[in-house]
Amino acid sequence: YSLLSGKSQISALEAPPLVHSVSYGNDEAQQVSAEYMTVANTGFMKAGARGLSILFASGDQGVCGREGCGSFLHKKFHPDFPAASPYITAVGGTDFAVRSVVGEETAWVASGGGFSDTFDAPAYQADAVAAYLASPDADLPPKTMWTPTGRGYPDVSALGGQVNPYCVASSGHFAGVAGTSASCPVVAGVFALLNGIRLDAGKPPLGFLNPFIYQNPQGFQDVTQGVNTGTPLGKYGFKAIKGWDAATGFGTPDFEALKLAV
């Protein structure tokens, strides 16, 4: 998958879809270069300026990314790109706190989240991130493992864990699918419906979603338990607490509340 090719295809469309969900990502350190990520960010900014919403899955390896943290050395975390781009909406994953009981949620242990090593925290999330970093409830991991000044992600989440996977039909059989590759299109679908409400009312589409999200935290169901260590045996990760956190963002969409905000 080529980020640059994808953005070029979108740019070439006269009337592109308003919402784009992308289940793709690699560690920032695995990208070609910082310049490559900057060029990709330029494409994301152009899409937002056209009124398009771009959402990316936050990753399925917790804080350690595809490269891993090391079994015993507990090396640096590996933030994901494009999830850690300041110009897209990153979607994490949750689990139901009690299997098969629709209700309280917990951060999925393998949901990608953390702080960029490449991009600073943007202004739209400065207050939310500062509150998280200052909270004693966050019980933050050693700062030698991550960059406190980086762009924090995810922004929001949806059900994506393996306790209750989504049931899909494939090749004549039913199977369960999970991960942030599943939660991302769910959130995209919610915002597509919200765009429909706005368009019916003669309003423009939401476009780049993050300023709206950070101005309307009441539109999300807060997730306040769980930690994204990557595996149940992982030692360090980011905890889900009240308000924004680097495990679930602001939590999962509350459609009825978001309808009032748009």
Contacts in CASP RR format, 6 or more apart in sequence:
PFRMAT RR
TARGET T0000
AUTHOR 0000-0000-0000
METHOD contacts of the structure
MODEL  1
YSLLSGKSQISALEAPPLVHSVSYGNDEAQQVSAEYMTVANTGFMKAGAR
GLSILFASGDQGVCGREGCGSFLHKKFHPDFPAASPYITAVGGTDFAVRS
VVGEETAWVASGGGFSDTFDAPAYQADAVAAYLASPDADLPPKTMWTPTG
RGYPDVSALGGQVNPYCVASSGHFAGVAGTSASCPVVAGVFALLNGIRLD
AGKPPLGFLNPFIYQNPQGFQDVTQGVNTGTPLGKYGFKAIKGWDAATGF
GTPDFEALKLAV
1 24 0 8 1.000
3 40 0 8 1.000
3 82 0 8 1.000
4 36 0 8 1.000
4 39 0 8 1.000
4 40 0 8 1.000
7 40 0 8 1.000
7 43 0 8 1.000
7 44 0 8 1.000
7 46 0 8 1.000
7 47 0 8 1.000
10 16 0 8 1.000
10 20 0 8 1.000
10 47 0 8 1.000
10 52 0 8 1.000
11 43 0 8 1.000
11 46 0 8 1.000
11 47 0 8 1.000
16 50 0 8 1.000
16 52 0 8 1.000
17 52 0 8 1.000
18 51 0 8 1.000
18 52 0 8 1.000
18 53 0 8 1.000
18 192 0 8 1.000
18 195 0 8 1.000
18 205 0 8 1.000
18 207 0 8 1.000
19 52 0 8 1.000
19 53 0 8 1.000
19 55 0 8 1.000
19 188 0 8 1.000
19 189 0 8 1.000
19 191 0 8 1.000
19 192 0 8 1.000
19 195 0 8 1.000
20 47 0 8 1.000
20 52 0 8 1.000
20 53 0 8 1.000
20 54 0 8 1.000
20 55 0 8 1.000
20 188 0 8 1.000
21 55 0 8 1.000
21 184 0 8 1.000
21 185 0 8 1.000
21 187 0 8 1.000
21 188 0 8 1.000
21 189 0 8 1.000
22 54 0 8 1.000
22 55 0 8 1.000
22 56 0 8 1.000
22 57 0 8 1.000
22 82 0 8 1.000
22 184 0 8 1.000
23 56 0 8 1.000
23 57 0 8 1.000
23 180 0 8 1.000
23 181 0 8 1.000
23 182 0 8 1.000
23 184 0 8 1.000
23 185 0 8 1.000
24 56 0 8 1.000
24 57 0 8 1.000
24 82 0 8 1.000
25 56 0 8 1.000
25 57 0 8 1.000
25 59 0 8 1.000
25 80 0 8 1.000
25 81 0 8 1.000
25 82 0 8 1.000
25 83 0 8 1.000
26 66 0 8 1.000
26 80 0 8 1.000
26 81 0 8 1.000
27 65 0 8 1.000
27 66 0 8 1.000
27 67 0 8 1.000
27 78 0 8 1.000
27 79 0 8 1.000
27 80 0 8 1.000
27 81 0 8 1.000
28 37 0 8 1.000
28 78 0 8 1.000
28 79 0 8 1.000
28 80 0 8 1.000
28 81 0 8 1.000
28 84 0 8 1.000
28 116 0 8 1.000
28 117 0 8 1.000
28 118 0 8 1.000
29 67 0 8 1.000
29 78 0 8 1.000
29 117 0 8 1.000
30 66 0 8 1.000
30 67 0 8 1.000
31 37 0 8 1.000
31 81 0 8 1.000
34 118 0 8 1.000
37 81 0 8 1.000
37 82 0 8 1.000
37 85 0 8 1.000
37 118 0 8 1.000
37 119 0 8 1.000
40 81 0 8 1.000
40 82 0 8 1.000
40 85 0 8 1.000
41 85 0 8 1.000
41 86 0 8 1.000
41 87 0 8 1.000
41 119 0 8 1.000
43 87 0 8 1.000
44 54 0 8 1.000
44 82 0 8 1.000
44 85 0 8 1.000
44 87 0 8 1.000
44 88 0 8 1.000
45 87 0 8 1.000
45 208 0 8 1.000
47 54 0 8 1.000
47 208 0 8 1.000
48 54 0 8 1.000
48 87 0 8 1.000
48 207 0 8 1.000
48 208 0 8 1.000
49 208 0 8 1.000
50 207 0 8 1.000
51 204 0 8 1.000
51 205 0 8 1.000
51 206 0 8 1.000
51 207 0 8 1.000
51 208 0 8 1.000
52 205 0 8 1.000
52 207 0 8 1.000
53 89 0 8 1.000
53 188 0 8 1.000
53 191 0 8 1.000
53 195 0 8 1.000
53 205 0 8 1.000
53 206 0 8 1.000
53 207 0 8 1.000
53 208 0 8 1.000
53 209 0 8 1.000
54 87 0 8 1.000
54 88 0 8 1.000
54 89 0 8 1.000
54 208 0 8 1.000
55 88 0 8 1.000
55 89 0 8 1.000
55 90 0 8 1.000
55 91 0 8 1.000
55 184 0 8 1.000
55 187 0 8 1.000
55 188 0 8 1.000
55 191 0 8 1.000
55 209 0 8 1.000
56 82 0 8 1.000
56 83 0 8 1.000
56 85 0 8 1.000
56 88 0 8 1.000
56 89 0 8 1.000
56 90 0 8 1.000
56 91 0 8 1.000
56 184 0 8 1.000
57 83 0 8 1.000
57 90 0 8 1.000
57 91 0 8 1.000
57 92 0 8 1.000
57 179 0 8 1.000
57 180 0 8 1.000
57 181 0 8 1.000
57 183 0 8 1.000
57 184 0 8 1.000
58 80 0 8 1.000
58 83 0 8 1.000
58 90 0 8 1.000
58 91 0 8 1.000
58 92 0 8 1.000
58 93 0 8 1.000
58 111 0 8 1.000
58 112 0 8 1.000
58 113 0 8 1.000
58 153 0 8 1.000
58 154 0 8 1.000
58 180 0 8 1.000
58 184 0 8 1.000
59 65 0 8 1.000
59 80 0 8 1.000
59 83 0 8 1.000
59 92 0 8 1.000
59 110 0 8 1.000
59 111 0 8 1.000
59 112 0 8 1.000
59 113 0 8 1.000
59 179 0 8 1.000
59 180 0 8 1.000
59 181 0 8 1.000
60 110 0 8 1.000
60 111 0 8 1.000
60 112 0 8 1.000
60 179 0 8 1.000
60 180 0 8 1.000
60 181 0 8 1.000
61 68 0 8 1.000
61 78 0 8 1.000
61 110 0 8 1.000
61 112 0 8 1.000
61 230 0 8 1.000
62 109 0 8 1.000
62 110 0 8 1.000
62 111 0 8 1.000
62 112 0 8 1.000
62 113 0 8 1.000
62 228 0 8 1.000
62 229 0 8 1.000
62 230 0 8 1.000
62 237 0 8 1.000
63 69 0 8 1.000
63 77 0 8 1.000
63 78 0 8 1.000
63 112 0 8 1.000
63 113 0 8 1.000
63 114 0 8 1.000
63 141 0 8 1.000
63 145 0 8 1.000
63 146 0 8 1.000
63 228 0 8 1.000
63 229 0 8 1.000
63 230 0 8 1.000
63 236 0 8 1.000
63 237 0 8 1.000
63 238 0 8 1.000
64 70 0 8 1.000
64 77 0 8 1.000
64 78 0 8 1.000
64 230 0 8 1.000
65 77 0 8 1.000
65 78 0 8 1.000
65 79 0 8 1.000
65 80 0 8 1.000
65 112 0 8 1.000
66 78 0 8 1.000
67 78 0 8 1.000
68 75 0 8 1.000
68 78 0 8 1.000
69 75 0 8 1.000
69 76 0 8 1.000
69 77 0 8 1.000
69 78 0 8 1.000
69 145 0 8 1.000
69 236 0 8 1.000
74 142 0 8 1.000
74 145 0 8 1.000
74 235 0 8 1.000
74 236 0 8 1.000
75 145 0 8 1.000
76 117 0 8 1.000
76 144 0 8 1.000
76 145 0 8 1.000
76 146 0 8 1.000
77 114 0 8 1.000
77 115 0 8 1.000
77 141 0 8 1.000
77 145 0 8 1.000
77 146 0 8 1.000
77 236 0 8 1.000
77 237 0 8 1.000
79 113 0 8 1.000
79 114 0 8 1.000
79 115 0 8 1.000
79 116 0 8 1.000
79 117 0 8 1.000
79 118 0 8 1.000
79 146 0 8 1.000
79 147 0 8 1.000
79 153 0 8 1.000
80 90 0 8 1.000
80 112 0 8 1.000
80 113 0 8 1.000
80 153 0 8 1.000
81 116 0 8 1.000
81 118 0 8 1.000
82 88 0 8 1.000
82 90 0 8 1.000
83 90 0 8 1.000
83 112 0 8 1.000
83 113 0 8 1.000
83 153 0 8 1.000
83 154 0 8 1.000
84 90 0 8 1.000
84 114 0 8 1.000
84 115 0 8 1.000
84 116 0 8 1.000
84 118 0 8 1.000
84 119 0 8 1.000
84 150 0 8 1.000
84 151 0 8 1.000
84 152 0 8 1.000
84 153 0 8 1.000
85 116 0 8 1.000
85 119 0 8 1.000
85 151 0 8 1.000
86 116 0 8 1.000
86 119 0 8 1.000
86 120 0 8 1.000
86 121 0 8 1.000
86 122 0 8 1.000
86 151 0 8 1.000
86 210 0 8 1.000
87 208 0 8 1.000
89 155 0 8 1.000
89 156 0 8 1.000
89 187 0 8 1.000
89 208 0 8 1.000
89 209 0 8 1.000
89 210 0 8 1.000
89 213 0 8 1.000
90 113 0 8 1.000
90 153 0 8 1.000
90 154 0 8 1.000
90 155 0 8 1.000
91 154 0 8 1.000
91 155 0 8 1.000
91 156 0 8 1.000
91 157 0 8 1.000
91 158 0 8 1.000
91 180 0 8 1.000
91 183 0 8 1.000
91 184 0 8 1.000
91 187 0 8 1.000
91 188 0 8 1.000
92 108 0 8 1.000
92 111 0 8 1.000
92 112 0 8 1.000
92 113 0 8 1.000
92 154 0 8 1.000
92 156 0 8 1.000
92 157 0 8 1.000
92 158 0 8 1.000
92 160 0 8 1.000
92 180 0 8 1.000
92 183 0 8 1.000
92 184 0 8 1.000
92 248 0 8 1.000
92 249 0 8 1.000
93 107 0 8 1.000
93 108 0 8 1.000
93 111 0 8 1.000
93 112 0 8 1.000
93 154 0 8 1.000
93 157 0 8 1.000
93 158 0 8 1.000
93 159 0 8 1.000
93 160 0 8 1.000
93 161 0 8 1.000
93 179 0 8 1.000
93 180 0 8 1.000
93 183 0 8 1.000
93 248 0 8 1.000
94 105 0 8 1.000
94 106 0 8 1.000
94 107 0 8 1.000
94 108 0 8 1.000
94 111 0 8 1.000
94 157 0 8 1.000
94 158 0 8 1.000
94 159 0 8 1.000
94 160 0 8 1.000
94 161 0 8 1.000
94 183 0 8 1.000
94 223 0 8 1.000
94 248 0 8 1.000
94 251 0 8 1.000
94 252 0 8 1.000
95 105 0 8 1.000
95 106 0 8 1.000
95 107 0 8 1.000
95 108 0 8 1.000
95 159 0 8 1.000
95 160 0 8 1.000
95 161 0 8 1.000
95 162 0 8 1.000
95 163 0 8 1.000
95 164 0 8 1.000
96 102 0 8 1.000
96 103 0 8 1.000
96 104 0 8 1.000
96 105 0 8 1.000
96 106 0 8 1.000
96 159 0 8 1.000
96 163 0 8 1.000
96 164 0 8 1.000
97 103 0 8 1.000
97 104 0 8 1.000
97 105 0 8 1.000
97 106 0 8 1.000
97 225 0 8 1.000
98 104 0 8 1.000
99 163 0 8 1.000
99 164 0 8 1.000
100 164 0 8 1.000
104 225 0 8 1.000
105 159 0 8 1.000
105 221 0 8 1.000
105 223 0 8 1.000
105 248 0 8 1.000
105 251 0 8 1.000
105 252 0 8 1.000
106 223 0 8 1.000
106 225 0 8 1.000
106 226 0 8 1.000
106 240 0 8 1.000
107 157 0 8 1.000
107 223 0 8 1.000
107 225 0 8 1.000
107 226 0 8 1.000
107 227 0 8 1.000
107 228 0 8 1.000
107 239 0 8 1.000
107 240 0 8 1.000
107 245 0 8 1.000
107 247 0 8 1.000
107 248 0 8 1.000
108 160 0 8 1.000
108 161 0 8 1.000
108 162 0 8 1.000
108 179 0 8 1.000
108 228 0 8 1.000
109 226 0 8 1.000
109 227 0 8 1.000
109 228 0 8 1.000
109 229 0 8 1.000
109 230 0 8 1.000
109 231 0 8 1.000
109 232 0 8 1.000
110 161 0 8 1.000
110 179 0 8 1.000
110 228 0 8 1.000
110 230 0 8 1.000
110 231 0 8 1.000
111 154 0 8 1.000
111 157 0 8 1.000
111 160 0 8 1.000
111 161 0 8 1.000
111 179 0 8 1.000
111 180 0 8 1.000
111 228 0 8 1.000
111 247 0 8 1.000
111 248 0 8 1.000
112 153 0 8 1.000
112 154 0 8 1.000
112 180 0 8 1.000
112 228 0 8 1.000
112 230 0 8 1.000
113 152 0 8 1.000
113 153 0 8 1.000
113 154 0 8 1.000
113 228 0 8 1.000
113 238 0 8 1.000
113 246 0 8 1.000
113 247 0 8 1.000
114 146 0 8 1.000
114 152 0 8 1.000
114 153 0 8 1.000
114 228 0 8 1.000
114 238 0 8 1.000
114 246 0 8 1.000
115 121 0 8 1.000
115 146 0 8 1.000
115 147 0 8 1.000
115 148 0 8 1.000
115 149 0 8 1.000
115 150 0 8 1.000
115 151 0 8 1.000
115 152 0 8 1.000
115 153 0 8 1.000
115 246 0 8 1.000
116 147 0 8 1.000
116 150 0 8 1.000
116 151 0 8 1.000
116 152 0 8 1.000
116 153 0 8 1.000
117 146 0 8 1.000
117 147 0 8 1.000
117 150 0 8 1.000
119 150 0 8 1.000
119 151 0 8 1.000
120 149 0 8 1.000
120 150 0 8 1.000
120 151 0 8 1.000
121 129 0 8 1.000
121 149 0 8 1.000
121 150 0 8 1.000
121 151 0 8 1.000
121 152 0 8 1.000
122 151 0 8 1.000
122 210 0 8 1.000
124 210 0 8 1.000
124 211 0 8 1.000
124 214 0 8 1.000
125 151 0 8 1.000
125 152 0 8 1.000
125 155 0 8 1.000
125 210 0 8 1.000
125 214 0 8 1.000
125 244 0 8 1.000
128 214 0 8 1.000
128 217 0 8 1.000
128 243 0 8 1.000
128 244 0 8 1.000
128 250 0 8 1.000
129 152 0 8 1.000
129 244 0 8 1.000
131 243 0 8 1.000
131 244 0 8 1.000
132 138 0 8 1.000
132 241 0 8 1.000
132 243 0 8 1.000
132 244 0 8 1.000
132 245 0 8 1.000
132 246 0 8 1.000
133 140 0 8 1.000
133 148 0 8 1.000
135 241 0 8 1.000
135 242 0 8 1.000
137 239 0 8 1.000
137 241 0 8 1.000
137 242 0 8 1.000
138 238 0 8 1.000
138 239 0 8 1.000
138 241 0 8 1.000
138 245 0 8 1.000
139 239 0 8 1.000
140 238 0 8 1.000
141 236 0 8 1.000
141 237 0 8 1.000
141 238 0 8 1.000
142 236 0 8 1.000
145 236 0 8 1.000
152 246 0 8 1.000
153 246 0 8 1.000
153 249 0 8 1.000
154 180 0 8 1.000
154 246 0 8 1.000
154 248 0 8 1.000
154 249 0 8 1.000
155 209 0 8 1.000
155 210 0 8 1.000
155 213 0 8 1.000
155 214 0 8 1.000
155 249 0 8 1.000
155 250 0 8 1.000
156 187 0 8 1.000
156 213 0 8 1.000
156 220 0 8 1.000
156 248 0 8 1.000
156 249 0 8 1.000
156 250 0 8 1.000
156 251 0 8 1.000
156 252 0 8 1.000
156 253 0 8 1.000
157 183 0 8 1.000
157 187 0 8 1.000
157 223 0 8 1.000
157 248 0 8 1.000
157 249 0 8 1.000
157 251 0 8 1.000
157 252 0 8 1.000
158 183 0 8 1.000
158 184 0 8 1.000
158 186 0 8 1.000
158 187 0 8 1.000
158 252 0 8 1.000
158 253 0 8 1.000
159 166 0 8 1.000
159 182 0 8 1.000
159 183 0 8 1.000
159 186 0 8 1.000
159 252 0 8 1.000
160 166 0 8 1.000
160 178 0 8 1.000
160 179 0 8 1.000
160 180 0 8 1.000
160 182 0 8 1.000
160 183 0 8 1.000
161 178 0 8 1.000
161 179 0 8 1.000
161 183 0 8 1.000
162 178 0 8 1.000
162 179 0 8 1.000
165 176 0 8 1.000
165 177 0 8 1.000
165 178 0 8 1.000
165 182 0 8 1.000
166 176 0 8 1.000
166 177 0 8 1.000
166 178 0 8 1.000
166 182 0 8 1.000
167 174 0 8 1.000
167 175 0 8 1.000
167 176 0 8 1.000
168 174 0 8 1.000
168 175 0 8 1.000
168 176 0 8 1.000
168 177 0 8 1.000
169 175 0 8 1.000
187 253 0 8 1.000
190 253 0 8 1.000
190 255 0 8 1.000
190 258 0 8 1.000
191 206 0 8 1.000
191 209 0 8 1.000
193 255 0 8 1.000
194 206 0 8 1.000
194 255 0 8 1.000
194 258 0 8 1.000
194 259 0 8 1.000
194 262 0 8 1.000
195 205 0 8 1.000
195 206 0 8 1.000
197 259 0 8 1.000
197 262 0 8 1.000
198 204 0 8 1.000
198 205 0 8 1.000
198 206 0 8 1.000
198 262 0 8 1.000
199 205 0 8 1.000
203 262 0 8 1.000
206 212 0 8 1.000
206 262 0 8 1.000
212 261 0 8 1.000
212 262 0 8 1.000
213 220 0 8 1.000
213 250 0 8 1.000
214 244 0 8 1.000
214 250 0 8 1.000
216 258 0 8 1.000
216 261 0 8 1.000
217 243 0 8 1.000
217 244 0 8 1.000
217 250 0 8 1.000
218 257 0 8 1.000
218 261 0 8 1.000
219 250 0 8 1.000
219 253 0 8 1.000
219 254 0 8 1.000
219 257 0 8 1.000
219 258 0 8 1.000
219 261 0 8 1.000
220 250 0 8 1.000
220 251 0 8 1.000
220 252 0 8 1.000
220 253 0 8 1.000
220 254 0 8 1.000
220 257 0 8 1.000
221 251 0 8 1.000
221 252 0 8 1.000
221 253 0 8 1.000
221 254 0 8 1.000
222 242 0 8 1.000
222 243 0 8 1.000
222 250 0 8 1.000
222 251 0 8 1.000
223 240 0 8 1.000
223 245 0 8 1.000
223 247 0 8 1.000
223 248 0 8 1.000
223 249 0 8 1.000
223 251 0 8 1.000
223 252 0 8 1.000
224 240 0 8 1.000
224 241 0 8 1.000
224 242 0 8 1.000
224 243 0 8 1.000
225 240 0 8 1.000
226 239 0 8 1.000
226 240 0 8 1.000
226 247 0 8 1.000
227 237 0 8 1.000
227 238 0 8 1.000
227 239 0 8 1.000
227 240 0 8 1.000
227 247 0 8 1.000
228 237 0 8 1.000
228 238 0 8 1.000
228 246 0 8 1.000
228 247 0 8 1.000
229 235 0 8 1.000
229 236 0 8 1.000
229 237 0 8 1.000
230 237 0 8 1.000
237 247 0 8 1.000
238 245 0 8 1.000
238 246 0 8 1.000
238 247 0 8 1.000
239 245 0 8 1.000
239 247 0 8 1.000
240 247 0 8 1.000
240 248 0 8 1.000
243 249 0 8 1.000
243 250 0 8 1.000
244 250 0 8 1.000
END
